[in-house]
Amino acid sequence: VSPPVSLQLPLSFSICGPFPLSVLLCFLSPTLSVFLILYLLSVTLFCPSVHTVDIINTPKPDERAIMTYVSCFYHAFAGAEQAETAANRICKVLDVNQENEKLMEEYERLASELLEWIRRTTPWLENRAAEKTMVEMQRKLEDFRDYRRMHKPPKVQEKCQLEISFNTLQTKLRISNRPAFMPSEGKMVSDIASAWQGLEGAEKGYEEWILTEIRRLERLDHLAEKFCQKATTHETWASGKELILSQKDYETATLTEVRALLRKHEAFESDLAAHQDRVEQIAAIAQELNELDYHGVASVNKRCQSICDLWDQLGTLTQKRREALERTEKLLETIDQLFLEFAKRSAPFNNWMEGAMEDLQDMFIVHTIDEVQSLISAHEQFKATLPEADGERQAILGIHNEVQKISQSYGIKANLLNLYSTITTEELLAKWDKVKKLVPQREGSLQEELARQHTNERLRRLFATQANLIGPWIQTRMEEIGHCSLEVGGTLEDQMTQLKQFEHIIVTYKPNIDKLEGDHQHIQESLVFDNKHTNYTMEHIRVGWELLLTTIARTINEIETQILTRDAKGISQEQMHEFRSSFNHFDRKKHGAMDTDDFRACLISMGYDLGEVEFARIMMLVDPSATGMVSFQSFIDFMTRETADTDTAEQVVASFRILAADKPYILVEELRRELPPDQAEYCILRMPRYSGPGGSAGALDYTAFSTALYGESDL
């Protein structure tokens, strides 16, 4: 602002005689004195010819003229300083608002991406459609492990970072006296937490379901193999029996032949009764396969039904044939007792050998050393029965030898065929040799399984040793973090340094977790599902580790927020210690937050005269969500609310009014002249048109814009 020409003074002038410039400067403020001296110097140097002013040419200048000139200088320079202060205040407010808007946009983007990932992942975890084969189920298990190892941990970090960003943004808005940030519908922190809880609910039990299905399919395969083995054995035995029982050879047979047929039939009935247990086992296995929903149950049922139908028919035919033979028995003569005895003893013995071969070749599924030892013990008991069985074998062979001896001794010329049994001594010898070969093979298989179980036991112990170290380590770190966040001594920066050290320790400990994951995977691949050496499971360790990472990140964010609040509010370190001491004293449950009664007691101890209405008003400030708990950050905000030096909507309006020369509106060119380019354009884009009286073209409403910055209007 240029002063009027009449103020262009020389370096000295006379008022009632010589009047030095230093006397005049005594009446002015230091700032105006500096400007006046600079101005007079410029006039003297660049306009020396200007000497014809009222004060110079007047022997005795009027006192009011002197005061008028001095007042003009004061108003000119004071107006310029006021405009500069207003512009600086507006720039500060707009910087804060622009930074907050960037943080809001970043939160919206991150929340959308995380929620979209949760919406894509949850249906996959909720799908419990079982596969038909073990290979497909194991593929599902591998996909789930990839998800736990590679896909979920980054999302856990994103969720934690999102909560930290939200808390930091809210703190900045609260410190700058801005309205709280409300994310888009469905993108609140609580919405994300709810969606995450739904994800973990779907994830819970998914791995256990897969492992259960694998065990079920494994058992199904074992049962199916066992069914086929027993069914094949029975079908081999039953093959041709229906035809034999349907014969009517006794009608043309001699008395001796009929009696032979009758004894043979008795031996067959003994054999039939011996096979009853196998048929029941086949039916029981088929029933279990049906109950367990075996994928090939149709063929199993068909085969089982065929066996049962044939068995019923054999029973009917056996009964009919016995009745027919008994009707002709009175016409028959004696029969060779030795053949009958051979048949009666060889059939059970043959059945015992077939059962023994089945048992020796039977598949076994065990999961512990004790189970293997039990099988080994049973095998040893079976071996102990072999001498007795060998005695029975020799007795049966003795019967056959006796027949041969009698035949040779008495010169029997008849065809010596045992009509009572289809079992020959060659078959008995062959089966006995096979039993003796299978015994050491079975023993070798059991020893191999015992070695495998010992290996699994070593894996269990290795996992347990690590888990028993990692579990308490995680708990100790949690306690250290909790103690650090509650301690009073030291500065916030000291606490931040200690927490950063904890964070470094935790990050460097991650390879131990990864190694434990690898050992756990080896155990799972070995189909080991229990571990008596530790109470920690991999799921416990995973949950504890994720909670530790989240806790250290949140605690660091809380200290950062406290530092931000302390610096913004001008709180000293001693005051922070006092706040922390008071908060810890009244946080009687040590939850890191005071409940309503504790907070009321704290206020009373500080001298507040609390009525119900006043206390309710204070609770609305410190607990706007009505959770019933007051956090340390809310406590600090309340304690510093009255003394904080923050800008208000009224101050911003007053600053714009100064830039607008006291007009109720401001022009575009005024904004561009008084503010930096980027902030001027920010105001022009967001400031509404002025609709009040006296507005000119292009006038902007700075009042509505300012109140909108503080949430006091719907703009």
VEXKOLNU-447899 format. One record per residue (C-alpha): x, y, z. Coordinates in steps of 0.001 Angstrom, whole numbers, plus 500000, padded with zeros to 6 digits. Example, Ala and Ser with C-alpha at 12.3 -4.5 7.8 and 13.67 -1.06 7.14 Angstrom:
2
((512300, 495500, 507800)),
((513670, 498940, 507140)),
***
This chain:
715
((500000, 500000, 500000)),
((501572, 503297, 498908)),
((501263, 506227, 501338)),
((499792, 509531, 500120)),
((502139, 512039, 498555)),
((501755, 514329, 501517)),
((503559, 511718, 503664)),
((506765, 511885, 501637)),
((508931, 513483, 504348)),
((512580, 514504, 504318)),
((514995, 513190, 506859)),
((514488, 516210, 509096)),
((511878, 518901, 509420)),
((510955, 521761, 511772)),
((507970, 521916, 514094)),
((508170, 525060, 516167)),
((511808, 525134, 515330)),
((514102, 522129, 514725)),
((512306, 518861, 515494)),
((514571, 515797, 515205)),
((513249, 512628, 513588)),
((514187, 510606, 516695)),
((511549, 512424, 518726)),
((508835, 511479, 516240)),
((509957, 507831, 516255)),
((509414, 507704, 520002)),
((505685, 507977, 519372)),
((505617, 504979, 516981)),
((505804, 501218, 517511)),
((509075, 499461, 516565)),
((507513, 497950, 513427)),
((506092, 501304, 512198)),
((509336, 503069, 513089)),
((511309, 500706, 510836)),
((508882, 501181, 507948)),
((508894, 504995, 508411)),
((512695, 505178, 508371)),
((512899, 502994, 505253)),
((510262, 505108, 503582)),
((512021, 508425, 504391)),
((515329, 506990, 503134)),
((513712, 506038, 499847)),
((512224, 509506, 499463)),
((515526, 511199, 500223)),
((517533, 508967, 497875)),
((515157, 508703, 494940)),
((512963, 511800, 495288)),
((515192, 514528, 496768)),
((513209, 517227, 495038)),
((510097, 516522, 497060)),
((510321, 519037, 499892)),
((507106, 520967, 499467)),
((504936, 519324, 502084)),
((502739, 520817, 504651)),
((504891, 520089, 507665)),
((508134, 521342, 506106)),
((506776, 524622, 504864)),
((504853, 525365, 508019)),
((506767, 527061, 510833)),
((504494, 525532, 513413)),
((502744, 522368, 512017)),
((499391, 521486, 513436)),
((499473, 518636, 516031)),
((496446, 516937, 514420)),
((498254, 516862, 511081)),
((501161, 515084, 512707)),
((498810, 512520, 514285)),
((496982, 512077, 510969)),
((500210, 511204, 509154)),
((501277, 508831, 511884)),
((497829, 507165, 511871)),
((497985, 506638, 508090)),
((501283, 504852, 508447)),
((499989, 502642, 511244)),
((496840, 501590, 509390)),
((498661, 500932, 506160)),
((501254, 498645, 507695)),
((498871, 497002, 510192)),
((496448, 496065, 507383)),
((499200, 494375, 505396)),
((500342, 492343, 508422)),
((496753, 491276, 509170)),
((496192, 490035, 505595)),
((499406, 488018, 505700)),
((498357, 486369, 508996)),
((494949, 485449, 507576)),
((496481, 483908, 504456)),
((498866, 481825, 506527)),
((496043, 480511, 508693)),
((493971, 479487, 505648)),
((496961, 477701, 504077)),
((497495, 475752, 507297)),
((493835, 474661, 507454)),
((493760, 473641, 503781)),
((496991, 471612, 504148)),
((495437, 469650, 506990)),
((492208, 469098, 505055)),
((494016, 467891, 501900)),
((496172, 465452, 503862)),
((493097, 464061, 505667)),
((491256, 463547, 502373)),
((494197, 461535, 500983)),
((494149, 459328, 504092)),
((490384, 458823, 503736)),
((490711, 457800, 500070)),
((493547, 455363, 500924)),
((491450, 453804, 503717)),
((488471, 453352, 501368)),
((490679, 451650, 498767)),
((492357, 449269, 501218)),
((489052, 448410, 502909)),
((487416, 447616, 499549)),
((490283, 445328, 498496)),
((490326, 443473, 501835)),
((486536, 442998, 501916)),
((486566, 441744, 498313)),
((489250, 439170, 499197)),
((487209, 438020, 502229)),
((484050, 437713, 500087)),
((485949, 435577, 497550)),
((487645, 433357, 500154)),
((484787, 432658, 502606)),
((482609, 430530, 500224)),
((485646, 428376, 499424)),
((486227, 427685, 503150)),
((482529, 427031, 503757)),
((482392, 424404, 501041)),
((482278, 420996, 502729)),
((481619, 418917, 499623)),
((483636, 415750, 500150)),
((485609, 414183, 497297)),
((485420, 410538, 496379)),
((489115, 409648, 496506)),
((492011, 410297, 498867)),
((494070, 411989, 496132)),
((491418, 414652, 495642)),
((491023, 415217, 499385)),
((494798, 415471, 499833)),
((494814, 418073, 497071)),
((492219, 420024, 499047)),
((494430, 419771, 502139)),
((497454, 421069, 500208)),
((495420, 423997, 498839)),
((494327, 424872, 502378)),
((497905, 424754, 503665)),
((499018, 427044, 500830)),
((496257, 429426, 501883)),
((497413, 429405, 505530)),
((501100, 429806, 504652)),
((501029, 432211, 501711)),
((497651, 433876, 501174)),
((496319, 434664, 504651)),
((499399, 436167, 506459)),
((499623, 439198, 504076)),
((495904, 439815, 504610)),
((496390, 439712, 508386)),
((499019, 442439, 507984)),
((496693, 444450, 505710)),
((493868, 444232, 508250)),
((496143, 445371, 511065)),
((497553, 448230, 508928)),
((493991, 449270, 508019)),
((493029, 449562, 511705)),
((496212, 451524, 512416)),
((495525, 453920, 509492)),
((491950, 454426, 510700)),
((493058, 455215, 514277)),
((495774, 457593, 513041)),
((493304, 459410, 510765)),
((490735, 459786, 513567)),
((493422, 461131, 515888)),
((494540, 463712, 513305)),
((490928, 464791, 512684)),
((490294, 465078, 516428)),
((493476, 467069, 517013)),
((492692, 469461, 514148)),
((489116, 469890, 515444)),
((487647, 468166, 512349)),
((484591, 465894, 512389)),
((485286, 462185, 512752)),
((485764, 460202, 509524)),
((482840, 457955, 508625)),
((483796, 455391, 505952)),
((481382, 454291, 503252)),
((478592, 451943, 504229)),
((479914, 448473, 504902)),
((483564, 449629, 505200)),
((483708, 450513, 508906)),
((486433, 448912, 511003)),
((483678, 446960, 512746)),
((482372, 445775, 509350)),
((485848, 444568, 508387)),
((486255, 442877, 511783)),
((482856, 441217, 511355)),
((483750, 439999, 507864)),
((487111, 438770, 509143)),
((485351, 436935, 511985)),
((483095, 435300, 509409)),
((486193, 434249, 507437)),
((487825, 432702, 510506)),
((484524, 431037, 511411)),
((484453, 429426, 507976)),
((488130, 428520, 508290)),
((487629, 426953, 511718)),
((487264, 423237, 511420)),
((487997, 423182, 507659)),
((491360, 421457, 508055)),
((489934, 419090, 510681)),
((487098, 418226, 508279)),
((489571, 417449, 505477)),
((491697, 415233, 507738)),
((488580, 413444, 508962)),
((487535, 412841, 505372)),
((491011, 411505, 504526)),
((490851, 409093, 507454)),
((487350, 408069, 506389)),
((488440, 407429, 502794)),
((491501, 405550, 504028)),
((489290, 403314, 506155)),
((486894, 402903, 503231)),
((489694, 401707, 500957)),
((490853, 399292, 503635)),
((487325, 397951, 504164)),
((486753, 397635, 500430)),
((489986, 395641, 500035)),
((489057, 393472, 502979)),
((485581, 392929, 501542)),
((486994, 391872, 498165)),
((489456, 389480, 499794)),
((486828, 387753, 501931)),
((484267, 387752, 499149)),
((486741, 386174, 496737)),
((487637, 383498, 499269)),
((483997, 382733, 499947)),
((483027, 382741, 496264)),
((485884, 380354, 495539)),
((484646, 378061, 498279)),
((480995, 378321, 497240)),
((481695, 377821, 493562)),
((479990, 374636, 492418)),
((478375, 373896, 495783)),
((474914, 374643, 494454)),
((475376, 372117, 491660)),
((476665, 369450, 494061)),
((473764, 369957, 496461)),
((471310, 369780, 493585)),
((472478, 366335, 492418)),
((470222, 363306, 492926)),
((472977, 360682, 492711)),
((471615, 358916, 495778)),
((468689, 357637, 493756)),
((470903, 355210, 491799)),
((473594, 354707, 494413)),
((474247, 351583, 496373)),
((473746, 351411, 500097)),
((477409, 352034, 500712)),
((477411, 354946, 498311)),
((474333, 356471, 499936)),
((475900, 356278, 503353)),
((478992, 357798, 501922)),
((476865, 360573, 500485)),
((475243, 361128, 503870)),
((478562, 361371, 505670)),
((479879, 363583, 502974)),
((476872, 365800, 503457)),
((477508, 365975, 507207)),
((481052, 367073, 506498)),
((479715, 369695, 504123)),
((477346, 370988, 506792)),
((480258, 371294, 509175)),
((482138, 373194, 506511)),
((479053, 375319, 505831)),
((478733, 376234, 509506)),
((482404, 377125, 509569)),
((481811, 379581, 506680)),
((478844, 381229, 508412)),
((481159, 383614, 510245)),
((482804, 384717, 507003)),
((479447, 385457, 505371)),
((478436, 387528, 508403)),
((481728, 389400, 508204)),
((481162, 390108, 504502)),
((477673, 391446, 505239)),
((478948, 393541, 508167)),
((481705, 395070, 506030)),
((479210, 395850, 503263)),
((476905, 397504, 505824)),
((479745, 399637, 507140)),
((480694, 400674, 503602)),
((477094, 401766, 503087)),
((477072, 403756, 506318)),
((480363, 405458, 505396)),
((479055, 406335, 501894)),
((481707, 404439, 499923)),
((481785, 405614, 496298)),
((481736, 402037, 494927)),
((478968, 400905, 497244)),
((476714, 399869, 494364)),
((479066, 397111, 493194)),
((479703, 396108, 496822)),
((475983, 395785, 497501)),
((475455, 393803, 494334)),
((478245, 391386, 495164)),
((477148, 391082, 498820)),
((473561, 390427, 497777)),
((474737, 387736, 495370)),
((476739, 386043, 498148)),
((473827, 386239, 500605)),
((471341, 384908, 498049)),
((473672, 382031, 497232)),
((474203, 381386, 500948)),
((470465, 381221, 501575)),
((470061, 378926, 498608)),
((472903, 376712, 499850)),
((471201, 376510, 503232)),
((467911, 375521, 501631)),
((469564, 372980, 499335)),
((471600, 371565, 502209)),
((468479, 371033, 504269)),
((466644, 369368, 501384)),
((469564, 367065, 500563)),
((469912, 366002, 504215)),
((466253, 365105, 504335)),
((466600, 363055, 501157)),
((469692, 361229, 502391)),
((468113, 360485, 505744)),
((465098, 358970, 504047)),
((467385, 356480, 502309)),
((469733, 355981, 505247)),
((467800, 352898, 506497)),
((468629, 351191, 503221)),
((472332, 351880, 503468)),
((475083, 349862, 505123)),
((478080, 350816, 507106)),
((480411, 353431, 505879)),
((484091, 353877, 506276)),
((484553, 355711, 509610)),
((488058, 356718, 508811)),
((487034, 358757, 505784)),
((484309, 360377, 507838)),
((486713, 361251, 510608)),
((489151, 362622, 508048)),
((486445, 364764, 506530)),
((485237, 366083, 509895)),
((488704, 366981, 511063)),
((490119, 368196, 507765)),
((487275, 370616, 507025)),
((487687, 372713, 510224)),
((491430, 372486, 509915)),
((491258, 373590, 506309)),
((488948, 376449, 507307)),
((491352, 377376, 510120)),
((494233, 377497, 507661)),
((492232, 379647, 505249)),
((491332, 381990, 508121)),
((494939, 382054, 509241)),
((496063, 382977, 505717)),
((493456, 385716, 505607)),
((494631, 387090, 508955)),
((498282, 386878, 507981)),
((497574, 388774, 504750)),
((495130, 391189, 506343)),
((495963, 394889, 505989)),
((496414, 396892, 509173)),
((496176, 400600, 509980)),
((497845, 401813, 513158)),
((498789, 405240, 514477)),
((500772, 404495, 517640)),
((503564, 402242, 518806)),
((501197, 400632, 521311)),
((498857, 399577, 518515)),
((501749, 397980, 516611)),
((502927, 396262, 519785)),
((499405, 394926, 520249)),
((499459, 393448, 516741)),
((502911, 391987, 517347)),
((501677, 390458, 520607)),
((498678, 388950, 518811)),
((501003, 387583, 516144)),
((503192, 385997, 518815)),
((500123, 384388, 520353)),
((499202, 383023, 516927)),
((502699, 381592, 516527)),
((502271, 379872, 519895)),
((499252, 377959, 518490)),
((501212, 376593, 515532)),
((502561, 373511, 517374)),
((499026, 372501, 518331)),
((497872, 373059, 514745)),
((500795, 371016, 513476)),
((499690, 368198, 515791)),
((496203, 368363, 514283)),
((497696, 368320, 510790)),
((499738, 365223, 511603)),
((496653, 363574, 513132)),
((494646, 364225, 509966)),
((497474, 362923, 507812)),
((497644, 359928, 510172)),
((493996, 359140, 509349)),
((494824, 359205, 505661)),
((497858, 357012, 506239)),
((495711, 354620, 508243)),
((493338, 354267, 505301)),
((496228, 353504, 503017)),
((497619, 350997, 505514)),
((494264, 349190, 505856)),
((493849, 349156, 502100)),
((497277, 347611, 501629)),
((496926, 345248, 504543)),
((493560, 343850, 503494)),
((494065, 344206, 499774)),
((491145, 346501, 499123)),
((490787, 346930, 495370)),
((488066, 349515, 495326)),
((488661, 353026, 494152)),
((489772, 354653, 497417)),
((488251, 358076, 497042)),
((487111, 359948, 500092)),
((483499, 360501, 499312)),
((482927, 362557, 502462)),
((485272, 365418, 501668)),
((486671, 367308, 498702)),
((489771, 368225, 500661)),
((492888, 366267, 499822)),
((496058, 365800, 501760)),
((497915, 367665, 498980)),
((495751, 370727, 499557)),
((496321, 370546, 503292)),
((500073, 370258, 502807)),
((500132, 373131, 500294)),
((498085, 375405, 502553)),
((500182, 374496, 505578)),
((503354, 375395, 503673)),
((501794, 378714, 502691)),
((500849, 379456, 506311)),
((504448, 378813, 507394)),
((505719, 381208, 504673)),
((503234, 383929, 505582)),
((504198, 383901, 509282)),
((507690, 385468, 508815)),
((506325, 387804, 506129)),
((503707, 389082, 508566)),
((506327, 389456, 511246)),
((508526, 391485, 508892)),
((505625, 393790, 507975)),
((504866, 394422, 511638)),
((508508, 395213, 512361)),
((508586, 397678, 509447)),
((505430, 399307, 510780)),
((506985, 399459, 514256)),
((510020, 401262, 512800)),
((507707, 403699, 510994)),
((505817, 404411, 514198)),
((509099, 405053, 515992)),
((509921, 407587, 513286)),
((506510, 409212, 513777)),
((507136, 409301, 517525)),
((510407, 411136, 516904)),
((508515, 413641, 514762)),
((505973, 414086, 517567)),
((508713, 414702, 520117)),
((510544, 417122, 517798)),
((507385, 419129, 517222)),
((506497, 419045, 520941)),
((509976, 420271, 521944)),
((509726, 423274, 519644)),
((506075, 423999, 520435)),
((506739, 423884, 524189)),
((509417, 426564, 523665)),
((507563, 428763, 521174)),
((504243, 428815, 523062)),
((505690, 430241, 526325)),
((507972, 432560, 524289)),
((504938, 434116, 522602)),
((503173, 434483, 525974)),
((506266, 436142, 527497)),
((506486, 438636, 524624)),
((502784, 439456, 525069)),
((503364, 440154, 528758)),
((506413, 442334, 527981)),
((504437, 444379, 525464)),
((501586, 444793, 527930)),
((503994, 445895, 530683)),
((505736, 448367, 528353)),
((502443, 449994, 527315)),
((501393, 450468, 530974)),
((504668, 451601, 532566)),
((504970, 455193, 533699)),
((508723, 455811, 533856)),
((510589, 457149, 530837)),
((509416, 459163, 527838)),
((507082, 458064, 525081)),
((510089, 457970, 522786)),
((511767, 455529, 525198)),
((508663, 453342, 525105)),
((508632, 453558, 521301)),
((512305, 452510, 521182)),
((511638, 449556, 523466)),
((508589, 448505, 521412)),
((510635, 448745, 518200)),
((513215, 446463, 519817)),
((510426, 444029, 520719)),
((509165, 444230, 517145)),
((512651, 443441, 515804)),
((512934, 440475, 518185)),
((509539, 439194, 517038)),
((510367, 439578, 513331)),
((513689, 437769, 513737)),
((511881, 434960, 515562)),
((509725, 434220, 512498)),
((512057, 431434, 511154)),
((511271, 429386, 514276)),
((507562, 429550, 513408)),
((508316, 428581, 509803)),
((510423, 425623, 510954)),
((507609, 424490, 513232)),
((505210, 424764, 510273)),
((507534, 422531, 508248)),
((507745, 419930, 511021)),
((503969, 420045, 511384)),
((503560, 419442, 507662)),
((505847, 416376, 507866)),
((503701, 415051, 510715)),
((500507, 415615, 508739)),
((501972, 413946, 505662)),
((502782, 410939, 507856)),
((499081, 410901, 508885)),
((499919, 411554, 512539)),
((496929, 413262, 514128)),
((497695, 413412, 517859)),
((500637, 414317, 520081)),
((500625, 413449, 523771)),
((503928, 415269, 524406)),
((502531, 418795, 524167)),
((499346, 420708, 524800)),
((500166, 423068, 521934)),
((498784, 422432, 518480)),
((499897, 424195, 515323)),
((496596, 426070, 515359)),
((497344, 427366, 518886)),
((500786, 428555, 517777)),
((499367, 430212, 514630)),
((496675, 432076, 516587)),
((499177, 433167, 519266)),
((501680, 434356, 516646)),
((499077, 436354, 514717)),
((497841, 437900, 517995)),
((501424, 438829, 518933)),
((502015, 440544, 515563)),
((498717, 442420, 515854)),
((499388, 443436, 519472)),
((502880, 444863, 518820)),
((501618, 446795, 515774)),
((498642, 448213, 517687)),
((500748, 449109, 520721)),
((503278, 450959, 518538)),
((500402, 452807, 516884)),
((498997, 453757, 520299)),
((502355, 455231, 521384)),
((502654, 457073, 518034)),
((499163, 458471, 518593)),
((500102, 459564, 522112)),
((503231, 461316, 520770)),
((501150, 463003, 518080)),
((498604, 464114, 520684)),
((501314, 465280, 523086)),
((503045, 467392, 520428)),
((499815, 468790, 519023)),
((498369, 469641, 522446)),
((501643, 470925, 523910)),
((501671, 468375, 526719)),
((504909, 468025, 528682)),
((506472, 464676, 529494)),
((505706, 465234, 533179)),
((502041, 465752, 532345)),
((502020, 462566, 530273)),
((503486, 460712, 533261)),
((500827, 462177, 535513)),
((498091, 461190, 533058)),
((499490, 457660, 532797)),
((499831, 457316, 536593)),
((496270, 458462, 537159)),
((494961, 456226, 534396)),
((496838, 453145, 535695)),
((495732, 453833, 539248)),
((492047, 453916, 538363)),
((492291, 451113, 535794)),
((491740, 448655, 538632)),
((490995, 445667, 536396)),
((494177, 446302, 534366)),
((492364, 445961, 531050)),
((494052, 449006, 529521)),
((490785, 450975, 529795)),
((488683, 452373, 532652)),
((485067, 451369, 533024)),
((482375, 453916, 533883)),
((482744, 453643, 537672)),
((486544, 453898, 537532)),
((486339, 456994, 535315)),
((483797, 458637, 537636)),
((486118, 457989, 540614)),
((489025, 459476, 538660)),
((487066, 462681, 537879)),
((485956, 463048, 541491)),
((489560, 462638, 542664)),
((490529, 465553, 540345)),
((487887, 467801, 541915)),
((485075, 467582, 539368)),
((481629, 468259, 540816)),
((479703, 465620, 538884)),
((475991, 465424, 538493)),
((474324, 462814, 536349)),
((473764, 465242, 533474)),
((477340, 466560, 533531)),
((478813, 463070, 533781)),
((476649, 461886, 530888)),
((477927, 464834, 528819)),
((481554, 463973, 529593)),
((480950, 460293, 528784)),
((479570, 461318, 525374)),
((482907, 463054, 524745)),
((485223, 460267, 525895)),
((483035, 457305, 524833)),
((480982, 458353, 521771)),
((480338, 454701, 520822)),
((478822, 453955, 524263)),
((481079, 450944, 524877)),
((481229, 451628, 528618)),
((485062, 451857, 528494)),
((487410, 454890, 528400)),
((490710, 454342, 526596)),
((493922, 456129, 527517)),
((493767, 458154, 524293)),
((490242, 459367, 525107)),
((491400, 460191, 528654)),
((494254, 462344, 527296)),
((491925, 464074, 524821)),
((489540, 464935, 527650)),
((492277, 466193, 529968)),
((493706, 468511, 527270)),
((490466, 469536, 525561)),
((490003, 472816, 527469)),
((493570, 474075, 527055)),
((494218, 472993, 523454)),
((495051, 475730, 520951)),
((493119, 474644, 517867)),
((491628, 476547, 515013)),
((487852, 476833, 514650)),
((485385, 477485, 511868)),
((484869, 481037, 513155)),
((488623, 481732, 512957)),
((488780, 480489, 509358)),
((485747, 482618, 508420)),
((487388, 485671, 510007)),
((490603, 484993, 508061)),
((488750, 484755, 504726)),
((486881, 487989, 505585)),
((490211, 489778, 505952)),
((491373, 488513, 502526)),
((488021, 489600, 501051)),
((488354, 493148, 502430)),
((485428, 492619, 504804)),
((483058, 491475, 502021)),
((480659, 488531, 502752)),
((482100, 486818, 499662)),
((485480, 486470, 498000)),
((486527, 486597, 494350)),
((488599, 484109, 492392)),
((491322, 486627, 491670)),
((491566, 487483, 495384)),
((492113, 483807, 496262)),
((494776, 483436, 493592)),
((496476, 486629, 494717)),
((496535, 485847, 498460)),
((497027, 482044, 498565)),
((499590, 479628, 497060)),
((498468, 478278, 493659)),
((497582, 474726, 494745)),
((495589, 475877, 497785)),
((493879, 478638, 495821)),
((492703, 476093, 493223)),
((491595, 473765, 496046)),
((489340, 476534, 497429)),
((488004, 477533, 493992)),
((486982, 473942, 493156)),
((485227, 473340, 496487)),
((483853, 476767, 497458)),
((480132, 477216, 496521)),
((478789, 480218, 494664)),
((477722, 483155, 496803)),
((473929, 483612, 496658)),
((473523, 486477, 499131)),
((472742, 490134, 498401)),
((475337, 492340, 496775)),
((477347, 489521, 495260)),
((479132, 490082, 491942)),
((479739, 487611, 489120)),
((482074, 484828, 490217)),
((481631, 485565, 493936)),
((482318, 482569, 496217)),
((480771, 481797, 499631)),
((483728, 481377, 502016)),
((481457, 481094, 505096)),
((479739, 477885, 503889)),
((483104, 476485, 502805)),
((484707, 477163, 506228)),
((481878, 475647, 508263)),
((481917, 472583, 506010)),
((485585, 472015, 506880)),
((484554, 471463, 510520)),
((481433, 469440, 509877)),
((479120, 472284, 510841)),
((477131, 472263, 507589)),
((475889, 469743, 505012)),
((478113, 471080, 502227)),
***
